[in-house]
Amino acid sequence: MEELVLNILLVDDDELVLRALSRSLSQFYDNTVIISVQHPEDFETCVLEQGEPDIIFCEELLHGACGHELLNSARMICPRAVRCLFSDNLQQECKWQIDNTIHFHLAKPFTRSHLLQVIDSALTIKSLPLNEAARVKLGQLSGLPCLNSNVSELLEKLNNGAANATELAKLVNHDPLLVGKLLQIANSAFMGYQSTTQDVKEAINRIGLIAFTAIVTCYEISNMFINQTKQSEIEAIMDAAFTKALMGQSLSGCLGLDLLVQQKVFACCLLSAIGVLTKVCVFNDERLAASVSCYDIAAYLLALWGYEQDIVRAQLVHQLPIEPSMSIVVIHALVEQLTLNNAFDMSTHLVSIVSACDELQKVEQWYINY
């Protein structure tokens, strides 16, 4: 697969900072084209002449301008770019993210890992098979959900291999509703344990770190939308995703896939609820809603938040890979169609993929027994 070119635009009136940042970013990813703008008034001309960047890194305190205002204009001028602000102003962070002015707030002093997270997210977004109209809409629209600091920290620990059940139990113990949900899942028959548990740490170990992170993410995002739609609608969307997640885990186990893949299937199916919730609560204009699918929304948001690329890509169940394999996206597409149709009824294309993998009979028998 050809390596993607990453186009990065830096905006800062300090020439030394521009040089240092450019040098650091070029070391993180080889195939970069980095352009620097020292005068904020030259920003729009630069974009028109050089083309739309994949990432914009911008300082908040500029001579005669504010970085967040420049990035707000970038939302319309180059909406597909991932927008990152260097700022010490933590009070405005939530507002800037909710109105989609910025995607990343890099508070000083930021670290190498913060820059790498931006690059990884931008590469994942660029690699997704989204059409240009969807990319523009998602880049411009305000009101998209953003992760709180606790979930962001959890994801960062998971990606760095630093997460452990003891710390995670402390992170969620303050929330009895979330604890109740975790215990319900950990004690469900699909987990395969003979005994029940009331210990949060044990519940996390049973569920697995990847699935646990997905549960916490969905829980927090669903709480964000409480005032934007009926509680009953939120619960129905989450219950449907939970049903799909358990089905996906059961099917992947039946197919003999390893525990890591089973966890990723569970997480992928559950996280699809984020796309549905966001479309219901944010895309309230019919024409706008028709232009972007809930699958596109979920993939875009999960990529921004730093989820693994295979979980992100597996949201796009309407764009299955050409090569037949029982991959995460194929299993997600399977349980999506089975739950929507409430019968063993799949598209011709999906049947052909499962048949090519010589798994159709096994899948049908699993469905009968489920």
VEXDREN-2710 file (C-alpha; in Angstrom, 1 decimal):
% VEXDREN-2710
k/r/px/py/pz
1/MET/0.0/0.0/0.0
2/GLU/1.4/3.4/-1.0
3/GLU/2.3/5.6/1.9
4/LEU/0.1/8.6/2.4
5/VAL/1.5/12.1/2.0
6/LEU/0.6/14.3/5.0
7/ASN/0.3/18.0/4.3
8/ILE/0.9/20.1/7.4
9/LEU/0.5/23.8/7.8
10/LEU/2.1/25.6/10.7
11/VAL/0.9/29.1/11.9
12/ASP/3.1/31.0/14.4
13/ASP/4.7/34.4/14.4
14/ASP/7.8/33.1/16.1
15/GLU/10.2/31.9/13.4
16/LEU/12.3/29.8/15.9
17/VAL/9.2/27.9/17.0
18/LEU/8.2/27.3/13.4
19/ARG/11.6/25.8/12.7
20/ALA/11.7/23.6/15.8
21/LEU/8.1/22.3/15.2
22/SER/8.8/21.7/11.6
23/ARG/11.9/19.7/12.4
24/SER/10.1/17.6/15.0
25/LEU/7.1/16.8/12.9
26/SER/9.3/15.7/9.9
27/GLN/11.0/13.2/12.2
28/PHE/7.6/11.7/13.3
29/TYR/6.5/10.8/9.8
30/ASP/8.7/10.7/6.8
31/ASN/6.3/11.5/4.0
32/THR/5.3/15.0/5.1
33/VAL/5.0/18.3/3.3
34/ILE/5.3/21.1/5.9
35/ILE/4.5/24.7/5.1
36/SER/5.0/27.5/7.6
37/VAL/3.0/30.8/7.8
38/GLN/4.5/33.5/10.1
39/HIS/1.9/36.2/9.4
40/PRO/-1.7/35.2/10.1
41/GLU/-3.1/37.5/7.4
42/ASP/-1.3/35.3/4.9
43/PHE/-3.1/32.2/6.0
44/GLU/-6.0/32.2/3.5
45/THR/-3.7/33.1/0.5
46/CYS/-1.4/30.2/1.5
47/VAL/-4.3/27.7/1.5
48/LEU/-5.5/28.9/-1.9
49/GLU/-2.0/28.7/-3.4
50/GLN/-0.7/25.5/-1.7
51/GLY/-4.0/23.6/-1.4
52/GLU/-5.9/22.3/1.6
53/PRO/-3.7/20.9/4.4
54/ASP/-4.4/17.7/6.3
55/ILE/-3.4/19.3/9.6
56/ILE/-3.2/22.8/10.8
57/PHE/-1.1/23.6/13.9
58/CYS/-1.8/27.1/15.1
59/GLU/-0.6/29.3/18.0
60/GLU/-3.3/31.1/20.0
61/LEU/-1.4/34.3/20.7
62/LEU/-0.5/35.8/17.4
63/HIS/0.3/39.5/16.5
64/GLY/-3.0/41.1/15.6
65/ALA/-5.0/37.9/15.7
66/CYS/-6.2/35.0/17.8
67/GLY/-5.4/31.4/16.8
68/HIS/-8.8/30.1/17.6
69/GLU/-10.4/32.7/15.3
70/LEU/-8.0/31.7/12.5
71/LEU/-9.0/28.1/13.0
72/ASN/-12.7/29.0/13.0
73/SER/-12.2/30.6/9.6
74/ALA/-10.3/27.4/8.5
75/ARG/-13.4/25.4/9.3
76/MET/-15.0/27.0/6.2
77/ILE/-11.8/27.6/4.0
78/CYS/-10.3/24.1/4.5
79/PRO/-12.8/22.0/6.5
80/ARG/-11.1/18.7/5.9
81/ALA/-8.0/19.7/7.9
82/VAL/-7.5/18.5/11.4
83/ARG/-7.3/21.7/13.4
84/CYS/-4.9/22.0/16.4
85/LEU/-4.4/24.9/18.7
86/PHE/-1.4/25.6/21.0
87/SER/-2.8/27.5/24.0
88/ASP/-2.7/27.9/27.7
89/ASN/-6.3/28.8/27.9
90/LEU/-7.9/25.7/29.4
91/GLN/-11.2/27.5/30.2
92/GLN/-12.3/27.8/26.6
93/GLU/-11.2/24.3/25.5
94/CYS/-14.6/22.6/25.8
95/LYS/-16.4/25.5/23.9
96/TRP/-13.8/25.4/21.1
97/GLN/-14.2/21.7/20.7
98/ILE/-18.0/21.5/20.9
99/ASP/-18.4/24.3/18.3
100/ASN/-15.8/22.4/16.1
101/THR/-13.4/25.3/16.0
102/ILE/-10.6/22.9/17.0
103/HIS/-10.1/19.2/17.1
104/PHE/-7.1/19.2/19.4
105/HIS/-6.1/21.6/22.1
106/LEU/-2.4/21.2/22.8
107/ALA/-1.8/22.8/26.2
108/LYS/1.7/24.0/26.8
109/PRO/4.0/22.3/27.5
110/PHE/2.8/19.7/25.0
111/THR/4.8/16.5/24.5
112/ARG/6.0/14.3/21.7
113/SER/3.0/11.9/22.3
114/HIS/0.5/14.7/21.8
115/LEU/1.9/15.5/18.4
116/LEU/2.0/11.8/17.5
117/GLN/-1.6/11.5/18.4
118/VAL/-2.6/14.3/16.0
119/ILE/-0.5/12.7/13.2
120/ASP/-2.0/9.3/13.8
121/SER/-5.6/10.6/13.8
122/ALA/-5.0/12.7/10.6
123/LEU/-3.5/9.6/8.8
124/THR/-6.4/7.5/9.9
125/ILE/-9.0/10.0/8.7
126/LYS/-7.1/10.5/5.4
127/SER/-7.0/6.8/4.8
128/LEU/-10.8/6.3/5.3
129/PRO/-12.9/5.8/2.1
130/LEU/-15.2/8.8/2.8
131/ASN/-16.5/10.9/0.0
132/GLU/-15.5/14.6/-0.2
133/ALA/-19.0/15.9/0.7
134/ALA/-19.0/13.9/3.9
135/ARG/-15.5/15.1/4.8
136/VAL/-16.5/18.7/4.3
137/LYS/-19.7/18.4/6.3
138/LEU/-18.0/16.6/9.2
139/GLY/-15.2/19.2/9.2
140/GLN/-17.7/22.2/9.3
141/LEU/-20.5/21.1/11.5
142/SER/-20.7/22.3/15.1
143/GLY/-22.1/20.3/18.0
144/LEU/-20.2/17.1/17.3
145/PRO/-19.4/15.2/20.5
146/CYS/-16.0/15.3/22.1
147/LEU/-14.4/13.1/24.7
148/ASN/-13.9/14.4/28.2
149/SER/-10.5/14.3/29.8
150/ASN/-11.1/11.0/31.7
151/VAL/-12.0/9.0/28.6
152/SER/-9.1/10.7/26.6
153/GLU/-6.7/9.7/29.3
154/LEU/-8.1/6.1/29.3
155/LEU/-7.7/5.8/25.5
156/GLU/-4.1/7.2/25.7
157/LYS/-3.2/4.6/28.4
158/LEU/-4.8/1.8/26.3
159/ASN/-2.8/2.9/23.2
160/ASN/0.4/3.1/25.2
161/GLY/-0.1/-0.2/26.9
162/ALA/-0.2/1.5/30.3
163/ALA/-3.8/0.7/31.3
164/ASN/-4.4/-1.7/34.2
165/ALA/-7.6/-2.9/35.8
166/THR/-6.9/-1.5/39.3
167/GLU/-6.4/2.1/38.0
168/LEU/-9.4/1.8/35.7
169/ALA/-11.6/0.6/38.5
170/LYS/-10.7/3.7/40.5
171/LEU/-11.6/5.8/37.4
172/VAL/-15.2/4.5/37.2
173/ASN/-16.0/3.6/40.8
174/HIS/-17.6/7.1/41.4
175/ASP/-20.4/6.4/38.9
176/PRO/-22.9/3.8/40.2
177/LEU/-24.8/3.7/36.8
178/LEU/-21.6/2.9/34.9
179/VAL/-20.5/0.4/37.5
180/GLY/-23.9/-1.3/37.2
181/LYS/-23.6/-1.5/33.4
182/LEU/-20.1/-3.0/33.7
183/LEU/-21.2/-5.7/36.2
184/GLN/-24.3/-6.5/34.0
185/ILE/-22.0/-7.2/31.0
186/ALA/-19.4/-9.0/33.0
187/ASN/-22.0/-11.3/34.5
188/SER/-23.9/-12.0/31.2
189/ALA/-24.0/-15.5/29.9
190/PHE/-22.1/-14.5/26.8
191/MET/-18.9/-13.9/28.9
192/GLY/-18.9/-17.7/29.7
193/TYR/-18.2/-17.4/33.4
194/GLN/-20.0/-19.8/35.8
195/SER/-20.0/-17.4/38.8
196/THR/-21.1/-13.8/39.1
197/THR/-19.0/-11.0/40.4
198/GLN/-19.7/-7.7/42.2
199/ASP/-16.0/-6.6/42.0
200/VAL/-15.4/-3.8/39.4
201/LYS/-11.7/-4.8/38.9
202/GLU/-12.8/-8.4/38.2
203/ALA/-15.5/-7.1/35.9
204/ILE/-13.0/-5.1/33.8
205/ASN/-10.7/-8.2/33.6
206/ARG/-13.6/-10.3/32.3
207/ILE/-14.7/-7.7/29.8
208/GLY/-11.2/-6.8/28.6
209/LEU/-9.6/-3.4/28.3
210/ILE/-10.6/-2.7/24.7
211/ALA/-14.3/-3.5/25.3
212/PHE/-14.2/-1.7/28.6
213/THR/-12.9/1.5/26.9
214/ALA/-15.7/1.3/24.3
215/ILE/-18.3/0.9/27.0
216/VAL/-17.0/4.0/28.9
217/THR/-16.8/6.0/25.7
218/CYS/-20.4/5.2/24.7
219/TYR/-21.6/5.9/28.3
220/GLU/-20.0/9.3/28.4
221/ILE/-21.1/10.3/24.9
222/SER/-24.7/9.2/25.5
223/ASN/-24.8/11.4/28.6
224/MET/-23.7/14.4/26.5
225/PHE/-26.9/14.1/24.4
226/ILE/-29.3/13.8/27.3
227/ASN/-30.7/17.3/26.7
228/GLN/-30.9/16.9/22.9
229/THR/-33.3/14.0/22.5
230/LYS/-35.6/11.8/24.6
231/GLN/-33.9/9.5/27.1
232/SER/-36.0/6.6/25.8
233/GLU/-34.5/7.2/22.3
234/ILE/-30.9/7.2/23.7
235/GLU/-31.6/4.0/25.6
236/ALA/-33.1/2.3/22.5
237/ILE/-30.0/3.2/20.4
238/MET/-27.6/2.0/23.1
239/ASP/-29.6/-1.2/23.7
240/ALA/-29.5/-2.0/20.0
241/ALA/-25.8/-1.4/19.9
242/PHE/-25.2/-3.6/23.0
243/THR/-27.3/-6.4/21.4
244/LYS/-25.2/-6.1/18.3
245/ALA/-22.0/-6.1/20.3
246/LEU/-22.9/-9.3/22.1
247/MET/-23.9/-11.0/18.8
248/GLY/-20.6/-9.9/17.2
249/GLN/-18.6/-11.3/20.1
250/SER/-20.6/-14.6/20.0
251/LEU/-20.2/-15.0/16.3
252/SER/-16.4/-14.2/16.3
253/GLY/-16.0/-16.8/19.1
254/CYS/-18.0/-19.3/17.1
255/LEU/-15.7/-18.7/14.1
256/GLY/-12.7/-19.5/16.3
257/LEU/-11.2/-15.9/16.2
258/ASP/-8.8/-15.1/19.1
259/LEU/-9.9/-13.1/22.2
260/LEU/-8.3/-9.9/21.0
261/VAL/-10.4/-9.9/17.8
262/GLN/-13.5/-10.8/19.8
263/GLN/-12.9/-7.8/22.0
264/LYS/-12.4/-5.5/19.0
265/VAL/-15.6/-6.9/17.4
266/PHE/-17.5/-6.1/20.6
267/ALA/-16.0/-2.6/20.8
268/CYS/-16.6/-1.9/17.1
269/CYS/-20.3/-2.9/17.2
270/LEU/-21.0/-1.0/20.4
271/LEU/-19.2/2.2/19.2
272/SER/-21.4/2.3/16.2
273/ALA/-24.0/3.8/18.5
274/ILE/-22.0/7.0/18.5
275/GLY/-22.7/7.5/14.8
276/VAL/-26.4/6.9/15.3
277/LEU/-26.7/9.1/18.4
278/THR/-24.8/12.0/16.7
279/LYS/-26.9/11.8/13.6
280/VAL/-30.1/11.9/15.6
281/CYS/-29.0/14.7/17.9
282/VAL/-26.8/16.9/15.6
283/PHE/-27.8/16.2/12.0
284/ASN/-31.4/17.5/12.5
285/ASP/-31.7/19.0/9.0
286/GLU/-33.0/16.4/6.5
287/ARG/-30.7/17.4/3.7
288/LEU/-27.8/17.4/6.0
289/ALA/-28.7/14.1/7.4
290/ALA/-29.0/12.5/4.0
291/SER/-25.5/13.7/3.0
292/VAL/-23.6/11.8/5.8
293/SER/-24.2/8.3/7.0
294/CYS/-24.1/7.3/10.7
295/TYR/-21.2/4.9/9.7
296/ASP/-19.2/7.8/8.3
297/ILE/-19.8/9.9/11.5
298/ALA/-18.7/7.1/13.8
299/ALA/-15.5/6.4/11.8
300/TYR/-14.6/10.1/11.7
301/LEU/-15.1/10.7/15.4
302/LEU/-13.4/7.5/16.5
303/ALA/-10.4/8.4/14.3
304/LEU/-10.2/11.9/15.9
305/TRP/-10.4/10.3/19.3
306/GLY/-7.5/8.0/18.7
307/TYR/-9.1/4.6/18.3
308/GLU/-7.2/1.9/16.6
309/GLN/-7.4/2.0/12.8
310/ASP/-9.0/-1.4/12.4
311/ILE/-11.9/-0.5/14.8
312/VAL/-12.3/2.8/13.0
313/ARG/-12.3/1.2/9.5
314/ALA/-14.8/-1.5/10.7
315/GLN/-17.5/1.2/11.2
316/LEU/-17.8/1.5/7.4
317/VAL/-20.0/-1.6/6.9
318/HIS/-21.3/-0.2/3.7
319/GLN/-17.8/-0.3/2.1
320/LEU/-16.6/-3.8/2.5
321/PRO/-13.1/-4.8/1.4
322/ILE/-12.6/-6.5/-1.9
323/GLU/-10.5/-9.4/-0.5
324/PRO/-12.8/-11.9/1.2
325/SER/-12.0/-12.5/4.9
326/MET/-13.9/-12.8/8.1
327/SER/-12.5/-9.5/9.3
328/ILE/-13.9/-7.2/11.9
329/VAL/-15.7/-5.1/9.4
330/VAL/-17.3/-8.2/7.8
331/ILE/-18.5/-9.5/11.1
332/HIS/-19.8/-6.0/12.0
333/ALA/-21.7/-5.9/8.7
334/LEU/-23.1/-9.4/9.3
335/VAL/-24.6/-8.6/12.7
336/GLU/-25.7/-5.2/11.5
337/GLN/-27.8/-6.8/8.7
338/LEU/-29.0/-9.7/10.9
339/THR/-30.2/-7.3/13.6
340/LEU/-31.8/-4.8/11.2
341/ASN/-33.6/-7.6/9.2
342/ASN/-34.4/-9.7/12.3
343/ALA/-33.8/-12.7/10.2
344/PHE/-31.0/-14.7/8.5
345/ASP/-31.1/-12.2/5.6
346/MET/-27.9/-10.6/4.2
347/SER/-27.0/-8.7/1.0
348/THR/-25.7/-10.7/-2.0
349/HIS/-22.3/-9.1/-1.6
350/LEU/-22.0/-10.1/2.0
351/VAL/-23.2/-13.7/1.3
352/SER/-20.5/-14.0/-1.4
353/ILE/-17.8/-12.9/1.0
354/VAL/-18.9/-15.3/3.7
355/SER/-19.2/-18.1/1.1
356/ALA/-15.8/-17.4/-0.3
357/CYS/-14.4/-17.8/3.3
358/ASP/-16.3/-21.2/3.5
359/GLU/-18.1/-20.0/6.6
360/LEU/-21.7/-19.6/5.4
361/GLN/-23.0/-22.8/6.8
362/LYS/-21.3/-22.2/10.2
363/VAL/-22.7/-18.7/10.4
364/GLU/-26.2/-19.9/9.6
365/GLN/-26.0/-22.6/12.2
366/TRP/-24.7/-20.1/14.7
367/TYR/-27.7/-17.8/14.0
368/ILE/-30.1/-20.7/14.5
369/ASN/-28.6/-21.5/17.9
370/TYR/-28.2/-17.9/19.0
END
